[in-house]
């Protein structure tokens, strides 16, 4: 059965953008009713079915206008972690991504959530957190910058009981994987500012690859709608004294002309978030 979930708490997308049959819609409503009743997934028992990576893994993929890459990303995710619970949140794509997602929703272990309007990466992740089933959560971008072949090294510190949270660093071993000196400088400045306020010693606070035990979310209120999620989440992990480690990952950078969405305004917001969430919720 396809598992397609429409976010009915926001304005619905135009009917022409969403195809559905009665079975899909009934399944969506049943799941949403549970959420509205306060049954947050992070407060429910996690599945105990472990993947070949040694943990019961949920992979969250927020997506916005990634028609050309989303299927390839899901293919790579399922190759790296065949038994993983995959939750895709479409943040109101308008480029045909939703047509691709309707096909992906038919795959085993893949569920698709649809936002009714564009809300941002942070909002997409919060939506997904209410549906995850695994004891460990991994965040995956919907483009091809990050390679799921790195999952084993990302998950290992948690599987071995050495960490609660793992950041995949693009710069720990080979900073020039990102050919843009401007991106590298911006990341270094934001990561350094974050480290000063959190006491962590990260090399890549802004990385997409954040892997963590589901329990670290319990009682954590996340507010940021867009890319401010990264410094907010990092600050709140530090305040909870979670065991955070970094591992090196591979990275294939893309430019704005290729679909990269983070911009200067997000950097300004990140500075605000670094300062705010270091001391206040």
C-alpha positions as YAML, in Angstrom:
chain: A
units: angstrom
residues:
- id: 1
  name: UNK
  ca: [0.00, 0.00, 0.00]
- id: 2
  name: UNK
  ca: [1.29, 3.44, -0.84]
- id: 3
  name: UNK
  ca: [1.82, 5.58, 2.19]
- id: 4
  name: UNK
  ca: [1.13, 9.18, 1.24]
- id: 5
  name: UNK
  ca: [0.34, 11.65, 4.00]
- id: 6
  name: UNK
  ca: [-1.03, 15.11, 3.40]
- id: 7
  name: UNK
  ca: [-0.54, 17.80, 6.00]
- id: 8
  name: UNK
  ca: [-4.10, 18.90, 6.62]
- id: 9
  name: UNK
  ca: [-3.06, 21.41, 9.28]
- id: 10
  name: UNK
  ca: [-2.08, 23.90, 6.56]
- id: 11
  name: UNK
  ca: [-3.61, 25.21, 3.38]
- id: 12
  name: UNK
  ca: [-4.11, 22.30, 0.96]
- id: 13
  name: UNK
  ca: [-2.20, 22.25, -2.29]
- id: 14
  name: UNK
  ca: [-4.21, 22.73, -5.48]
- id: 15
  name: UNK
  ca: [-6.01, 19.53, -6.44]
- id: 16
  name: UNK
  ca: [-4.11, 19.33, -9.73]
- id: 17
  name: UNK
  ca: [-0.84, 18.94, -7.78]
- id: 18
  name: UNK
  ca: [-1.89, 15.93, -5.70]
- id: 19
  name: UNK
  ca: [-3.22, 12.67, -7.04]
- id: 20
  name: UNK
  ca: [-4.71, 10.33, -4.52]
- id: 21
  name: UNK
  ca: [-7.00, 7.37, -4.25]
- id: 22
  name: UNK
  ca: [-9.34, 6.55, -1.38]
- id: 23
  name: UNK
  ca: [-6.98, 4.00, 0.15]
- id: 24
  name: UNK
  ca: [-4.12, 6.48, 0.33]
- id: 25
  name: UNK
  ca: [-6.34, 9.21, 1.71]
- id: 26
  name: UNK
  ca: [-7.90, 7.02, 4.40]
- id: 27
  name: UNK
  ca: [-4.45, 5.88, 5.52]
- id: 28
  name: UNK
  ca: [-3.29, 9.50, 5.65]
- id: 29
  name: UNK
  ca: [-6.22, 10.61, 7.76]
- id: 30
  name: UNK
  ca: [-5.79, 7.73, 10.20]
- id: 31
  name: UNK
  ca: [-2.15, 8.66, 10.75]
- id: 32
  name: UNK
  ca: [-2.87, 12.37, 11.09]
- id: 33
  name: UNK
  ca: [-5.66, 11.69, 13.59]
- id: 34
  name: UNK
  ca: [-3.14, 9.92, 15.79]
- id: 35
  name: UNK
  ca: [-0.77, 12.87, 15.62]
- id: 36
  name: UNK
  ca: [-3.53, 15.36, 16.40]
- id: 37
  name: UNK
  ca: [-4.43, 13.27, 19.44]
- id: 38
  name: UNK
  ca: [-0.96, 14.00, 20.78]
- id: 39
  name: UNK
  ca: [0.59, 10.63, 19.93]
- id: 40
  name: UNK
  ca: [4.02, 11.91, 18.90]
- id: 41
  name: UNK
  ca: [6.22, 9.20, 17.45]
- id: 42
  name: UNK
  ca: [9.19, 10.18, 19.62]
- id: 43
  name: UNK
  ca: [7.07, 9.42, 22.69]
- id: 44
  name: UNK
  ca: [6.09, 5.97, 21.41]
- id: 45
  name: UNK
  ca: [8.21, 2.80, 21.53]
- id: 46
  name: UNK
  ca: [10.72, 2.61, 18.67]
- id: 47
  name: UNK
  ca: [10.83, -0.37, 16.36]
- id: 48
  name: UNK
  ca: [13.38, -2.97, 17.47]
- id: 49
  name: UNK
  ca: [14.08, -4.25, 13.97]
- id: 50
  name: UNK
  ca: [17.75, -3.48, 13.36]
- id: 51
  name: UNK
  ca: [19.22, -2.88, 9.94]
- id: 52
  name: UNK
  ca: [22.51, -4.28, 8.75]
- id: 53
  name: UNK
  ca: [24.04, -1.08, 10.15]
- id: 54
  name: UNK
  ca: [23.35, -2.34, 13.67]
- id: 55
  name: UNK
  ca: [20.50, 0.02, 14.60]
- id: 56
  name: UNK
  ca: [16.83, 0.48, 13.77]
- id: 57
  name: UNK
  ca: [17.23, 3.46, 11.45]
- id: 58
  name: UNK
  ca: [14.85, 6.14, 10.20]
- id: 59
  name: UNK
  ca: [16.06, 8.34, 7.34]
- id: 60
  name: UNK
  ca: [14.33, 11.71, 6.94]
- id: 61
  name: UNK
  ca: [14.51, 13.44, 3.56]
- id: 62
  name: UNK
  ca: [13.13, 17.00, 3.36]
- id: 63
  name: UNK
  ca: [12.59, 17.93, -0.28]
- id: 64
  name: UNK
  ca: [11.70, 21.06, -2.22]
- id: 65
  name: UNK
  ca: [11.86, 21.20, -6.03]
- id: 66
  name: UNK
  ca: [14.25, 18.26, -6.51]
- id: 67
  name: UNK
  ca: [12.53, 16.41, -9.34]
- id: 68
  name: UNK
  ca: [15.81, 15.51, -11.04]
- id: 69
  name: UNK
  ca: [17.53, 14.01, -8.00]
- id: 70
  name: UNK
  ca: [15.03, 12.68, -5.45]
- id: 71
  name: UNK
  ca: [14.58, 9.23, -7.01]
- id: 72
  name: UNK
  ca: [18.35, 8.74, -7.27]
- id: 73
  name: UNK
  ca: [18.77, 9.78, -3.63]
- id: 74
  name: UNK
  ca: [16.13, 7.31, -2.45]
- id: 75
  name: UNK
  ca: [17.76, 4.58, -4.54]
- id: 76
  name: UNK
  ca: [21.10, 5.25, -2.83]
- id: 77
  name: UNK
  ca: [19.49, 5.40, 0.61]
- id: 78
  name: UNK
  ca: [17.82, 2.04, 0.13]
- id: 79
  name: UNK
  ca: [21.03, 0.53, -1.21]
- id: 80
  name: UNK
  ca: [22.96, 1.74, 1.84]
- id: 81
  name: UNK
  ca: [20.25, 0.86, 4.37]
- id: 82
  name: UNK
  ca: [17.71, -1.55, 2.81]
- id: 83
  name: UNK
  ca: [15.71, -1.98, 6.01]
- id: 84
  name: UNK
  ca: [15.60, 1.69, 7.00]
- id: 85
  name: UNK
  ca: [12.34, 3.51, 7.61]
- id: 86
  name: UNK
  ca: [12.36, 6.35, 5.02]
- id: 87
  name: UNK
  ca: [10.21, 9.43, 5.63]
- id: 88
  name: UNK
  ca: [10.14, 12.01, 2.82]
- id: 89
  name: UNK
  ca: [8.59, 15.43, 3.46]
- id: 90
  name: UNK
  ca: [7.77, 17.47, 0.37]
- id: 91
  name: UNK
  ca: [7.72, 21.16, 1.23]
- id: 92
  name: UNK
  ca: [5.24, 22.14, -1.50]
- id: 93
  name: UNK
  ca: [7.37, 21.50, -4.58]
- id: 94
  name: UNK
  ca: [6.08, 23.04, -7.81]
- id: 95
  name: UNK
  ca: [8.49, 21.51, -10.36]
- id: 96
  name: UNK
  ca: [6.96, 18.06, -10.68]
- id: 97
  name: UNK
  ca: [8.72, 16.54, -7.66]
- id: 98
  name: UNK
  ca: [5.38, 15.41, -6.28]
- id: 99
  name: UNK
  ca: [4.71, 13.26, -9.33]
- id: 100
  name: UNK
  ca: [7.97, 11.43, -8.61]
- id: 101
  name: UNK
  ca: [7.09, 11.11, -4.93]
- id: 102
  name: UNK
  ca: [3.76, 9.49, -5.77]
- id: 103
  name: UNK
  ca: [5.72, 6.67, -7.38]
- id: 104
  name: UNK
  ca: [8.24, 6.44, -4.54]
- id: 105
  name: UNK
  ca: [5.38, 6.20, -2.02]
- id: 106
  name: UNK
  ca: [4.69, 2.73, -3.39]
- id: 107
  name: UNK
  ca: [8.03, 1.35, -2.22]
- id: 108
  name: UNK
  ca: [8.48, -0.76, 0.87]
- id: 109
  name: UNK
  ca: [9.43, 1.26, 3.97]
- id: 110
  name: UNK
  ca: [8.91, 4.61, 2.21]
- id: 111
  name: UNK
  ca: [6.36, 7.14, 3.45]
- id: 112
  name: UNK
  ca: [5.69, 10.56, 1.91]
- id: 113
  name: UNK
  ca: [4.32, 13.60, 3.71]
- id: 114
  name: UNK
  ca: [3.07, 16.61, 1.73]
- id: 115
  name: UNK
  ca: [3.10, 20.15, 3.10]
- id: 116
  name: UNK
  ca: [0.23, 22.33, 1.97]
- id: 117
  name: UNK
  ca: [2.51, 25.34, 1.41]
- id: 118
  name: UNK
  ca: [6.24, 26.06, 1.50]
- id: 119
  name: UNK
  ca: [7.37, 26.17, 5.13]
- id: 120
  name: UNK
  ca: [11.13, 25.49, 5.15]
- id: 121
  name: UNK
  ca: [13.60, 22.73, 6.02]
- id: 122
  name: UNK
  ca: [13.19, 23.05, 9.77]
- id: 123
  name: UNK
  ca: [9.41, 22.76, 9.49]
- id: 124
  name: UNK
  ca: [9.77, 19.73, 7.21]
- id: 125
  name: UNK
  ca: [12.00, 18.00, 9.74]
- id: 126
  name: UNK
  ca: [9.56, 18.72, 12.57]
- id: 127
  name: UNK
  ca: [6.78, 17.16, 10.52]
- id: 128
  name: UNK
  ca: [8.89, 14.06, 9.93]
- id: 129
  name: UNK
  ca: [9.85, 13.73, 13.60]
- id: 130
  name: UNK
  ca: [6.20, 12.96, 14.36]
- id: 131
  name: UNK
  ca: [6.28, 9.90, 12.11]
- id: 132
  name: UNK
  ca: [9.68, 8.24, 12.53]
- id: 133
  name: UNK
  ca: [9.79, 4.64, 13.72]
- id: 134
  name: UNK
  ca: [13.49, 3.93, 14.21]
- id: 135
  name: UNK
  ca: [15.53, 4.29, 17.38]
- id: 136
  name: UNK
  ca: [18.13, 6.28, 15.41]
- id: 137
  name: UNK
  ca: [17.32, 9.17, 13.04]
- id: 138
  name: UNK
  ca: [19.47, 10.30, 10.11]
- id: 139
  name: UNK
  ca: [18.82, 13.48, 8.10]
- id: 140
  name: UNK
  ca: [19.47, 13.20, 4.35]
- id: 141
  name: UNK
  ca: [19.30, 16.01, 1.78]
- id: 142
  name: UNK
  ca: [17.30, 15.42, -1.40]
- id: 143
  name: UNK
  ca: [20.08, 16.46, -3.78]
- id: 144
  name: UNK
  ca: [23.24, 14.50, -4.57]
- id: 145
  name: UNK
  ca: [25.70, 16.52, -2.46]
- id: 146
  name: UNK
  ca: [25.74, 13.95, 0.36]
- id: 147
  name: UNK
  ca: [26.42, 10.26, -0.30]
- id: 148
  name: UNK
  ca: [24.49, 7.55, 1.62]
- id: 149
  name: UNK
  ca: [27.55, 5.33, 1.16]
- id: 150
  name: UNK
  ca: [28.78, 7.13, 4.30]
- id: 151
  name: UNK
  ca: [25.94, 5.75, 6.46]
- id: 152
  name: UNK
  ca: [28.02, 2.98, 8.02]
- id: 153
  name: UNK
  ca: [30.63, 5.37, 9.41]
- id: 154
  name: UNK
  ca: [27.92, 7.83, 10.49]
- id: 155
  name: UNK
  ca: [25.94, 5.26, 12.45]
- id: 156
  name: UNK
  ca: [28.83, 3.28, 13.94]
- id: 157
  name: UNK
  ca: [29.62, 5.56, 16.94]
- id: 158
  name: UNK
  ca: [25.97, 5.32, 18.03]
- id: 159
  name: UNK
  ca: [25.72, 1.58, 17.36]
- id: 160
  name: UNK
  ca: [28.90, 1.08, 19.43]
- id: 161
  name: UNK
  ca: [27.50, 3.11, 22.33]
- id: 162
  name: UNK
  ca: [30.14, 5.85, 21.96]
- id: 163
  name: UNK
  ca: [27.84, 8.74, 21.02]
- id: 164
  name: UNK
  ca: [24.29, 10.05, 21.19]
- id: 165
  name: UNK
  ca: [24.74, 12.29, 18.15]
- id: 166
  name: UNK
  ca: [27.04, 12.14, 15.12]
- id: 167
  name: UNK
  ca: [27.76, 15.04, 12.75]
- id: 168
  name: UNK
  ca: [29.12, 14.17, 9.32]
- id: 169
  name: UNK
  ca: [31.83, 16.73, 8.59]
- id: 170
  name: UNK
  ca: [32.63, 17.87, 5.07]
- id: 171
  name: UNK
  ca: [35.78, 19.59, 6.30]
- id: 172
  name: UNK
  ca: [37.32, 17.24, 8.86]
- id: 173
  name: UNK
  ca: [39.63, 15.55, 6.34]
- id: 174
  name: UNK
  ca: [39.27, 17.41, 3.06]
- id: 175
  name: UNK
  ca: [37.89, 20.94, 3.24]
- id: 176
  name: UNK
  ca: [38.44, 21.49, -0.48]
- id: 177
  name: UNK
  ca: [35.69, 19.04, -1.34]
- id: 178
  name: UNK
  ca: [33.71, 22.28, -1.42]
- id: 179
  name: UNK
  ca: [35.51, 24.29, -4.13]
- id: 180
  name: UNK
  ca: [33.90, 27.57, -3.07]
- id: 181
  name: UNK
  ca: [36.17, 29.52, -0.72]
- id: 182
  name: UNK
  ca: [33.19, 31.69, 0.16]
- id: 183
  name: UNK
  ca: [31.16, 28.68, 1.33]
- id: 184
  name: UNK
  ca: [34.14, 27.35, 3.29]
- id: 185
  name: UNK
  ca: [34.75, 30.72, 4.95]
- id: 186
  name: UNK
  ca: [31.08, 31.19, 5.81]
- id: 187
  name: UNK
  ca: [30.84, 27.72, 7.30]
- id: 188
  name: UNK
  ca: [34.02, 28.23, 9.31]
- id: 189
  name: UNK
  ca: [32.74, 31.50, 10.74]
- id: 190
  name: UNK
  ca: [29.35, 30.08, 11.70]
- id: 191
  name: UNK
  ca: [30.83, 26.89, 13.13]
- id: 192
  name: UNK
  ca: [33.38, 28.85, 15.19]
- id: 193
  name: UNK
  ca: [30.66, 31.13, 16.56]
- id: 194
  name: UNK
  ca: [28.56, 28.10, 17.42]
- id: 195
  name: UNK
  ca: [31.49, 26.41, 19.16]
- id: 196
  name: UNK
  ca: [32.16, 29.51, 21.27]
- id: 197
  name: UNK
  ca: [28.60, 29.52, 22.61]
- id: 198
  name: UNK
  ca: [28.09, 25.73, 22.93]
- id: 199
  name: UNK
  ca: [31.51, 24.54, 24.05]
- id: 200
  name: UNK
  ca: [31.57, 21.94, 21.29]
- id: 201
  name: UNK
  ca: [34.58, 21.50, 19.00]
- id: 202
  name: UNK
  ca: [32.92, 20.96, 15.64]
- id: 203
  name: UNK
  ca: [34.37, 21.56, 12.19]
- id: 204
  name: UNK
  ca: [31.00, 21.57, 10.38]
- id: 205
  name: UNK
  ca: [27.99, 22.72, 12.38]
- id: 206
  name: UNK
  ca: [25.97, 23.38, 9.21]
- id: 207
  name: UNK
  ca: [26.28, 19.85, 7.81]
- id: 208
  name: UNK
  ca: [23.14, 18.11, 6.64]
- id: 209
  name: UNK
  ca: [24.30, 14.78, 8.05]
- id: 210
  name: UNK
  ca: [23.12, 14.77, 11.64]
- id: 211
  name: UNK
  ca: [22.47, 11.32, 13.13]
- id: 212
  name: UNK
  ca: [21.03, 10.90, 16.61]
- id: 213
  name: UNK
  ca: [19.16, 8.69, 19.00]
- id: 214
  name: UNK
  ca: [15.46, 9.43, 18.79]
- id: 215
  name: UNK
  ca: [15.36, 10.03, 22.53]
- id: 216
  name: UNK
  ca: [17.33, 13.28, 22.26]
- id: 217
  name: UNK
  ca: [14.21, 14.87, 20.75]
- id: 218
  name: UNK
  ca: [12.03, 14.08, 23.73]
- id: 219
  name: UNK
  ca: [10.95, 17.32, 25.35]
- id: 220
  name: UNK
  ca: [12.95, 19.41, 22.88]
- id: 221
  name: UNK
  ca: [10.95, 22.24, 21.32]
- id: 222
  name: UNK
  ca: [12.34, 23.19, 17.92]
- id: 223
  name: UNK
  ca: [11.20, 26.52, 16.49]
- id: 224
  name: UNK
  ca: [13.16, 27.37, 13.37]
- id: 225
  name: UNK
  ca: [11.33, 27.06, 10.05]
- id: 226
  name: UNK
  ca: [14.26, 27.19, 7.63]
- id: 227
  name: UNK
  ca: [18.00, 26.49, 7.86]
- id: 228
  name: UNK
  ca: [18.13, 28.00, 11.34]
- id: 229
  name: UNK
  ca: [17.37, 24.43, 12.40]
- id: 230
  name: UNK
  ca: [21.10, 23.62, 12.21]
- id: 231
  name: UNK
  ca: [22.41, 26.07, 14.87]
- id: 232
  name: UNK
  ca: [19.25, 25.73, 16.97]
- id: 233
  name: UNK
  ca: [19.47, 21.94, 17.11]
- id: 234
  name: UNK
  ca: [23.22, 22.06, 17.78]
- id: 235
  name: UNK
  ca: [22.79, 24.51, 20.66]
- id: 236
  name: UNK
  ca: [20.03, 22.47, 22.26]
- id: 237
  name: UNK
  ca: [22.06, 19.27, 21.98]
- id: 238
  name: UNK
  ca: [24.94, 20.99, 23.75]
- id: 239
  name: UNK
  ca: [22.69, 22.31, 26.51]
- id: 240
  name: UNK
  ca: [21.47, 18.76, 27.10]
- id: 241
  name: UNK
  ca: [25.08, 17.58, 27.30]
- id: 242
  name: UNK
  ca: [24.58, 15.00, 24.60]
- id: 243
  name: UNK
  ca: [27.67, 13.08, 23.52]
- id: 244
  name: UNK
  ca: [28.42, 14.58, 20.09]
- id: 245
  name: UNK
  ca: [31.15, 13.30, 17.77]
- id: 246
  name: UNK
  ca: [32.14, 14.08, 14.19]
- id: 247
  name: UNK
  ca: [33.15, 11.70, 11.42]
- id: 248
  name: UNK
  ca: [34.47, 12.66, 7.98]
- id: 249
  name: UNK
  ca: [32.15, 12.33, 4.98]
- id: 250
  name: UNK
  ca: [32.39, 12.76, 1.23]
- id: 251
  name: UNK
  ca: [30.74, 15.80, -0.35]
- id: 252
  name: UNK
  ca: [29.94, 16.92, -3.88]
- id: 253
  name: UNK
  ca: [29.06, 20.61, -3.83]
- id: 254
  name: UNK
  ca: [26.58, 22.23, -6.18]
- id: 255
  name: UNK
  ca: [25.94, 25.89, -6.94]
- id: 256
  name: UNK
  ca: [22.86, 28.10, -6.86]
- id: 257
  name: UNK
  ca: [22.41, 27.55, -10.60]
- id: 258
  name: UNK
  ca: [22.16, 23.83, -9.88]
- id: 259
  name: UNK
  ca: [19.50, 24.27, -7.21]
- id: 260
  name: UNK
  ca: [21.33, 25.13, -3.99]
- id: 261
  name: UNK
  ca: [18.85, 27.01, -1.80]
- id: 262
  name: UNK
  ca: [20.70, 28.35, 1.22]
- id: 263
  name: UNK
  ca: [21.66, 32.03, 0.89]
- id: 264
  name: UNK
  ca: [23.02, 35.11, 2.63]
- id: 265
  name: UNK
  ca: [19.81, 35.75, 4.57]
- id: 266
  name: UNK
  ca: [20.08, 32.26, 6.04]
- id: 267
  name: UNK
  ca: [23.61, 33.06, 7.26]
- id: 268
  name: UNK
  ca: [22.29, 36.15, 9.06]
- id: 269
  name: UNK
  ca: [19.53, 34.07, 10.62]
- id: 270
  name: UNK
  ca: [22.11, 31.46, 11.67]
- id: 271
  name: UNK
  ca: [24.04, 34.12, 13.63]
- id: 272
  name: UNK
  ca: [20.83, 35.13, 15.39]
- id: 273
  name: UNK
  ca: [20.07, 31.48, 16.21]
- id: 274
  name: UNK
  ca: [23.59, 30.85, 17.53]
- id: 275
  name: UNK
  ca: [23.20, 33.70, 19.99]
- id: 276
  name: UNK
  ca: [19.61, 33.06, 20.97]
- id: 277
  name: UNK
  ca: [19.58, 29.30, 21.48]
- id: 278
  name: UNK
  ca: [22.86, 29.13, 23.36]
- id: 279
  name: UNK
  ca: [20.99, 30.45, 26.41]
- id: 280
  name: UNK
  ca: [17.25, 30.59, 25.66]
- id: 281
  name: UNK
  ca: [14.65, 28.26, 24.20]
...
